[in-house]
Amino acid sequence: MAYVAVKGGERAIDAAHAWLAAERRGDTAVAELETAQIREQLGRAVDRVMAEGSLYDPGLAALAIKQAQGDLIEAGFLLRASRTTLPRFGASLPVETATMRLARRISAIFKDLPGGQVLGPTYDYTHRLLDFSLAANATQATAPEAEARDEAAPRVPDILGDEGLLEADGVSDAEPFDLTRAPLAYPAPREARLQGLARGDEGFLLGLGYSTQRGYGNSHPFVGELRVGEVDVEIVPPELGFAVCIGTVALTECQMVNQFAGSKTQPAQFTRGYGLAFGHAERRAMAMALVDRALRAQELGEARTAPAQDAEFVLSTCDNVEATGFVEHLKLPHYVDFQSELETIRRLRGIAGKNATSLSEATANLPEAAQ
Amino acid sequence: MGLLARARPAELAALLGQAPALPDYTSLRGPETGLVMLRGRAGGGGAPFNLGEMTATRASVRDAEGRLGHATVAGRDDAHALAAARLDAALQDPARHDALKAAILEPLAESETQRRAGLARRAAATRVDFFALTTQR
């Protein structure tokens, strides 16, 4: 592929960007949107951009959403670009989701689990009717409160795990692979897959997860547990040498329980898929858990027949920043490329016409078009 | 240190305004903003994996009495990181510790307890109390 520098577009590009800025602002009779409004009132968009931008910073994500006129893929791209300008201080200790301060916690497999079914702020059970009172900008909403019970809410795997019915997490403190620092090789280890899925496009993950339910990959999933809340983040700064908390983040975790695996030596157990996402992002966490489980096909001795079970396919295409870059680059000048294709097709047609032979024979006589 | 890091920057600034003055300081590093790779565990309890990065700001100071203070706080607020580092140094001074604890740490702990209790009470209001329906025959 050839790229040739051409000049002459600067004035047009400047004018295009100035128009873009004006279009972004919209009708000046309408008040300008503040990024704090986006952060506070468009939280689900902020969460999605943080996940796909792979950077937890609600303020930056809100700015990116404003700058991108609400184009969430473009906004995620802006966050990814922003993170490359910052040094990395280090990595956190793995967050403890078992001690999450819960806003929501449900299980579809145990009705009466310790800690209870806590709905939290959810769209479930809403009627999906447009609420025109929101258009009147007169929202007066207060969350009801009730006395909190002092009751632990253990993770469902810990409840079911006691009987050995559910596969254990396994114990490891190995330094995980980081796909932002090293090229991914296949078959990718599970921690690399989880990192890739965590920043993958939500729509793509949703479609893949859905495909496993529609028969593309054998799957019979249950939501073992879905929890949303805040966790503390701890790091061990080298100057201190002990763990300190640097703040809290909101996370959504999904434990998807699937059908059994067992062997002659090991009794049958439920298997699991895992999803973890920045912010309040249930659809993302559930889809990630479905795809994580599907990608474990090989290790669990299942036939790999469906797209969602193919790590190379899933991980090399789920990143919407990479995907949009490669798809959208097609808009950029390919004049020389296309010129060579034009010459090829004209010669093909010329040879075919002269010899009155079939097109395929003519093609066989030509040098490779790409040469 | 966790309490200072988790504090709302505006609240910390307001408390500092009313607290005994902190000693002068020289900056050893920062405040500077960077990234911390946030890690989770596969399945919630298994092998660590990289979930994604978060912004964080860190500062290190030496105060007029030679005490070192360090802080790393989530987000991009330089003033927050610097205040936390200066407090980390000042709190090591036995002569200042109790007054600063009463003026800053205790109010911060109280408002954090309130915030967490508020979350727990809102969650409790959405907890489902199941009851069985009587079979209609």
HADDOCK unambig.tbl for C-alpha pairs under 7 A between the chains (distance, minus, plus):
assign (segid A and resid 54 and name CA) (segid B and resid 52 and name CA) 4.79 0.50 0.50
assign (segid A and resid 54 and name CA) (segid B and resid 53 and name CA) 5.97 0.50 0.50
assign (segid A and resid 55 and name CA) (segid B and resid 52 and name CA) 5.92 0.50 0.50
assign (segid A and resid 55 and name CA) (segid B and resid 53 and name CA) 4.72 0.50 0.50
assign (segid A and resid 55 and name CA) (segid B and resid 54 and name CA) 5.06 0.50 0.50
assign (segid A and resid 56 and name CA) (segid B and resid 53 and name CA) 6.11 0.50 0.50
assign (segid A and resid 56 and name CA) (segid B and resid 54 and name CA) 4.30 0.50 0.50
assign (segid A and resid 56 and name CA) (segid B and resid 55 and name CA) 6.58 0.50 0.50
assign (segid A and resid 57 and name CA) (segid B and resid 54 and name CA) 6.18 0.50 0.50
assign (segid A and resid 57 and name CA) (segid B and resid 55 and name CA) 6.16 0.50 0.50
assign (segid A and resid 57 and name CA) (segid B and resid 75 and name CA) 6.59 0.50 0.50
assign (segid A and resid 86 and name CA) (segid B and resid 34 and name CA) 4.96 0.50 0.50
assign (segid A and resid 86 and name CA) (segid B and resid 35 and name CA) 6.44 0.50 0.50
assign (segid A and resid 87 and name CA) (segid B and resid 34 and name CA) 4.89 0.50 0.50
assign (segid A and resid 87 and name CA) (segid B and resid 35 and name CA) 6.14 0.50 0.50
assign (segid A and resid 88 and name CA) (segid B and resid 34 and name CA) 5.49 0.50 0.50
assign (segid A and resid 88 and name CA) (segid B and resid 35 and name CA) 4.48 0.50 0.50
assign (segid A and resid 88 and name CA) (segid B and resid 36 and name CA) 5.94 0.50 0.50
assign (segid A and resid 89 and name CA) (segid B and resid 34 and name CA) 6.13 0.50 0.50
assign (segid A and resid 89 and name CA) (segid B and resid 35 and name CA) 5.68 0.50 0.50
assign (segid A and resid 89 and name CA) (segid B and resid 36 and name CA) 5.60 0.50 0.50
assign (segid A and resid 90 and name CA) (segid B and resid 36 and name CA) 5.23 0.50 0.50
assign (segid A and resid 90 and name CA) (segid B and resid 37 and name CA) 6.28 0.50 0.50
assign (segid A and resid 91 and name CA) (segid B and resid 36 and name CA) 5.14 0.50 0.50
assign (segid A and resid 91 and name CA) (segid B and resid 37 and name CA) 4.31 0.50 0.50
assign (segid A and resid 91 and name CA) (segid B and resid 38 and name CA) 6.00 0.50 0.50
assign (segid A and resid 92 and name CA) (segid B and resid 36 and name CA) 6.41 0.50 0.50
assign (segid A and resid 92 and name CA) (segid B and resid 37 and name CA) 5.96 0.50 0.50
assign (segid A and resid 92 and name CA) (segid B and resid 38 and name CA) 5.14 0.50 0.50
assign (segid A and resid 92 and name CA) (segid B and resid 39 and name CA) 5.83 0.50 0.50
assign (segid A and resid 93 and name CA) (segid B and resid 39 and name CA) 6.28 0.50 0.50
assign (segid A and resid 94 and name CA) (segid B and resid 39 and name CA) 4.50 0.50 0.50
assign (segid A and resid 94 and name CA) (segid B and resid 40 and name CA) 4.58 0.50 0.50
assign (segid A and resid 94 and name CA) (segid B and resid 41 and name CA) 6.09 0.50 0.50
assign (segid A and resid 94 and name CA) (segid B and resid 48 and name CA) 6.12 0.50 0.50
assign (segid A and resid 95 and name CA) (segid B and resid 39 and name CA) 6.22 0.50 0.50
assign (segid A and resid 95 and name CA) (segid B and resid 40 and name CA) 5.29 0.50 0.50
assign (segid A and resid 97 and name CA) (segid B and resid 44 and name CA) 6.44 0.50 0.50
assign (segid A and resid 103 and name CA) (segid B and resid 119 and name CA) 6.63 0.50 0.50
assign (segid A and resid 103 and name CA) (segid B and resid 123 and name CA) 5.35 0.50 0.50
assign (segid A and resid 104 and name CA) (segid B and resid 123 and name CA) 6.71 0.50 0.50
assign (segid A and resid 116 and name CA) (segid B and resid 127 and name CA) 6.57 0.50 0.50
assign (segid A and resid 117 and name CA) (segid B and resid 127 and name CA) 5.58 0.50 0.50
assign (segid A and resid 117 and name CA) (segid B and resid 128 and name CA) 5.58 0.50 0.50
assign (segid A and resid 118 and name CA) (segid B and resid 123 and name CA) 6.28 0.50 0.50
assign (segid A and resid 118 and name CA) (segid B and resid 126 and name CA) 5.53 0.50 0.50
assign (segid A and resid 118 and name CA) (segid B and resid 127 and name CA) 4.15 0.50 0.50
assign (segid A and resid 118 and name CA) (segid B and resid 128 and name CA) 6.27 0.50 0.50
assign (segid A and resid 119 and name CA) (segid B and resid 126 and name CA) 5.25 0.50 0.50
assign (segid A and resid 119 and name CA) (segid B and resid 127 and name CA) 6.11 0.50 0.50
assign (segid A and resid 120 and name CA) (segid B and resid 123 and name CA) 5.57 0.50 0.50
assign (segid A and resid 120 and name CA) (segid B and resid 126 and name CA) 5.73 0.50 0.50
assign (segid A and resid 143 and name CA) (segid B and resid 122 and name CA) 6.35 0.50 0.50
assign (segid A and resid 144 and name CA) (segid B and resid 122 and name CA) 6.02 0.50 0.50
assign (segid A and resid 144 and name CA) (segid B and resid 125 and name CA) 6.16 0.50 0.50
assign (segid A and resid 145 and name CA) (segid B and resid 121 and name CA) 4.92 0.50 0.50
assign (segid A and resid 145 and name CA) (segid B and resid 122 and name CA) 4.53 0.50 0.50
assign (segid A and resid 145 and name CA) (segid B and resid 124 and name CA) 6.87 0.50 0.50
assign (segid A and resid 145 and name CA) (segid B and resid 125 and name CA) 5.07 0.50 0.50
assign (segid A and resid 146 and name CA) (segid B and resid 121 and name CA) 5.03 0.50 0.50
assign (segid A and resid 146 and name CA) (segid B and resid 122 and name CA) 6.48 0.50 0.50
assign (segid A and resid 146 and name CA) (segid B and resid 124 and name CA) 5.43 0.50 0.50
assign (segid A and resid 146 and name CA) (segid B and resid 125 and name CA) 4.63 0.50 0.50
assign (segid A and resid 147 and name CA) (segid B and resid 121 and name CA) 5.55 0.50 0.50
assign (segid A and resid 147 and name CA) (segid B and resid 124 and name CA) 6.45 0.50 0.50
assign (segid A and resid 148 and name CA) (segid B and resid 120 and name CA) 5.71 0.50 0.50
assign (segid A and resid 148 and name CA) (segid B and resid 121 and name CA) 5.00 0.50 0.50
assign (segid A and resid 148 and name CA) (segid B and resid 124 and name CA) 5.22 0.50 0.50
assign (segid A and resid 169 and name CA) (segid B and resid 42 and name CA) 6.99 0.50 0.50
assign (segid A and resid 169 and name CA) (segid B and resid 43 and name CA) 5.64 0.50 0.50
assign (segid A and resid 169 and name CA) (segid B and resid 45 and name CA) 5.59 0.50 0.50
assign (segid A and resid 169 and name CA) (segid B and resid 46 and name CA) 4.46 0.50 0.50
assign (segid A and resid 170 and name CA) (segid B and resid 46 and name CA) 5.08 0.50 0.50
assign (segid A and resid 171 and name CA) (segid B and resid 46 and name CA) 5.29 0.50 0.50
assign (segid A and resid 171 and name CA) (segid B and resid 47 and name CA) 6.28 0.50 0.50
assign (segid A and resid 172 and name CA) (segid B and resid 46 and name CA) 6.19 0.50 0.50
assign (segid A and resid 172 and name CA) (segid B and resid 47 and name CA) 4.71 0.50 0.50
assign (segid A and resid 173 and name CA) (segid B and resid 47 and name CA) 5.93 0.50 0.50
assign (segid A and resid 173 and name CA) (segid B and resid 48 and name CA) 6.41 0.50 0.50
assign (segid A and resid 174 and name CA) (segid B and resid 47 and name CA) 6.89 0.50 0.50
assign (segid A and resid 176 and name CA) (segid B and resid 48 and name CA) 5.97 0.50 0.50
assign (segid A and resid 176 and name CA) (segid B and resid 49 and name CA) 5.35 0.50 0.50
assign (segid A and resid 176 and name CA) (segid B and resid 50 and name CA) 6.86 0.50 0.50
assign (segid A and resid 178 and name CA) (segid B and resid 50 and name CA) 6.49 0.50 0.50
assign (segid A and resid 191 and name CA) (segid B and resid 42 and name CA) 6.84 0.50 0.50
assign (segid A and resid 191 and name CA) (segid B and resid 48 and name CA) 7.00 0.50 0.50
assign (segid A and resid 191 and name CA) (segid B and resid 49 and name CA) 4.78 0.50 0.50
assign (segid A and resid 194 and name CA) (segid B and resid 49 and name CA) 6.94 0.50 0.50
assign (segid A and resid 195 and name CA) (segid B and resid 49 and name CA) 6.50 0.50 0.50
assign (segid A and resid 195 and name CA) (segid B and resid 50 and name CA) 5.46 0.50 0.50
assign (segid A and resid 195 and name CA) (segid B and resid 51 and name CA) 5.37 0.50 0.50
assign (segid A and resid 198 and name CA) (segid B and resid 51 and name CA) 6.17 0.50 0.50
assign (segid A and resid 244 and name CA) (segid B and resid 1 and name CA) 6.71 0.50 0.50
assign (segid A and resid 244 and name CA) (segid B and resid 2 and name CA) 6.15 0.50 0.50
assign (segid A and resid 245 and name CA) (segid B and resid 2 and name CA) 4.50 0.50 0.50
assign (segid A and resid 245 and name CA) (segid B and resid 5 and name CA) 6.95 0.50 0.50
assign (segid A and resid 246 and name CA) (segid B and resid 2 and name CA) 5.99 0.50 0.50
assign (segid A and resid 246 and name CA) (segid B and resid 5 and name CA) 5.11 0.50 0.50
assign (segid A and resid 246 and name CA) (segid B and resid 6 and name CA) 6.65 0.50 0.50
assign (segid A and resid 246 and name CA) (segid B and resid 72 and name CA) 5.80 0.50 0.50
assign (segid A and resid 246 and name CA) (segid B and resid 73 and name CA) 4.61 0.50 0.50
assign (segid A and resid 246 and name CA) (segid B and resid 74 and name CA) 5.50 0.50 0.50
assign (segid A and resid 247 and name CA) (segid B and resid 2 and name CA) 6.98 0.50 0.50
assign (segid A and resid 247 and name CA) (segid B and resid 5 and name CA) 5.49 0.50 0.50
assign (segid A and resid 247 and name CA) (segid B and resid 6 and name CA) 4.60 0.50 0.50
assign (segid A and resid 247 and name CA) (segid B and resid 73 and name CA) 6.22 0.50 0.50
assign (segid A and resid 247 and name CA) (segid B and resid 74 and name CA) 5.24 0.50 0.50
assign (segid A and resid 248 and name CA) (segid B and resid 6 and name CA) 6.69 0.50 0.50
assign (segid A and resid 274 and name CA) (segid B and resid 42 and name CA) 6.74 0.50 0.50
assign (segid A and resid 274 and name CA) (segid B and resid 43 and name CA) 5.18 0.50 0.50
